[in-house]
């Protein structure tokens, strides 16, 4: 069986073929076809098969009173569903046969199972089968379809995992080129910032932004979009935190691509004195993440080979293998008060965002004693993205969660957050965060799937000040329903999700909002074949 999805995604055509697996691979690899649309089309087709097969069974088996309309079918099946009898009913043997389970190996190697509805109906008409044989054939065909649907969904998760976890060769090339430039060119080794500007790093009259990233290209877009859209760039201080391996490439890039009059600081984690003194919870969290990842022996191949677990469980395990979950960059924001002990307020930016407006008004927002200024994600016109509550992230079937939190409480988003560090230092937010991370590890990840937002939702519980949704539009990396016009009108857009704008799987209609801040004529960009599309 194959599905052909038109470019407009408005038409789905079903036709037989032996190349089902190859079709799925080709379509998943195509940027023009939505993974989600493919999966839901398969689900819809499975439901349609069930409905039409029952309709056909009524027409073919109960031949005296043929039904040709949905209303007729309702009159026949309605009393049965409601527990009442009617004059004309589907033979009981069909229900009994459909309820009988099929073994996991019963369909393997079978060539006699119809591949399409047309094949099934032709066989039924020619064979003159009784009701039980009809039900057996129906059960086998629907079960086979369900197995293929499951396989398609798991393959989708696998391809997304591979595409989002791998480092594109262009980005790898960029880091190597910049590292080489750092070694050979003194201009690529400038102190950032220069000595006379160092006092601004602790001056609270400036607008302080923090960006933690090990992706040079992504960091360059955040920095450039931030400074270009700021009305007072001379008052902007951007603190870029990176890891040891990315420090030289990051320093080289910002040494050679000045954003003056804005002040840029590039600092590696090992440059922070706080991280080298005593017990460091963020590093312990990394070790615990590594232990969790080690549970999944055999890697992604072993995970997707499991035939008993549900696709969403497999997706969670694949997600656990993502390198970002073992990166200190993923946890560092929970220690901002210790990393910047002299600052009173900062705006923390993820490296998959684009700034499209002046962010200095964020410093005029009165936080009312709260620590975290964030956009809520439970209300908005986009119901797909803005429908997240605590139950969307936390497992409320676990007593530790259910007795402490309200499942219907609105969630909020990371990506663009105002942090009042003065208020934060008066709380135990960081300790609460690491306590719940420990509890999740001990409970075998039964409190939530891996990630920093669920423990963040818990740690900042009661410490969040809600800001206007204009400041942070989400979801551009995992669904393509957002229009270009709507995204362009937001203050900050966030490509959260696997379809990052620097990857081939990015949504082509939204990617220009990111690429407009990349200079494709730059010698490093050109030499590494980084292109707009």
Secondary structure, DSSP 4 states (H G I P E B T S, - for coil): -EEEE-TTS--EEEE--S-HHHHHHHHHH-TTS-HHHHHHHHHHHHHHHHHHHHHHHHHHHSGGG---SHHHHHHHHHHHHTT---SS---HHHHHHHHSPPPTTTTTT---S-SSHHHHHHHHHHHT--HHHHHHHHHHHHHHHHHHHHHHHHHHHHHHHHHHHSPPHHHHHHHHHHHHHHHH-GGGG--SS-GGGGGGGG-TTSEEEEEE-S-HHHHHHHHHHHHHT-TTGGGEEEEEEE-HHHHHHHHHHHHHS--TTSEEEEEEGGG-GGGGSS--HHHHHHHHHHHHHTTSTTHHHHHHT-SSS-HHHHHHHHHHTSGGGG-GGGTGGGGHHHHTTT-SEEEEE-TTEEE-S--GGGGGS--TT-SEEE-BSS-SS-TTTS--BGGGTS-TTSHHHHTT--TTSBPB-SSEEEEEHHHHTTS-HHHHHHHHHHHHHHTTS-SS-SSSHHHHHHHTTT-EEE--GGG-B--TTT---S-HHHHHTSSEEE--SS--TTSTTS-HHHHHHHHTTS-TTSHHHHHTT----
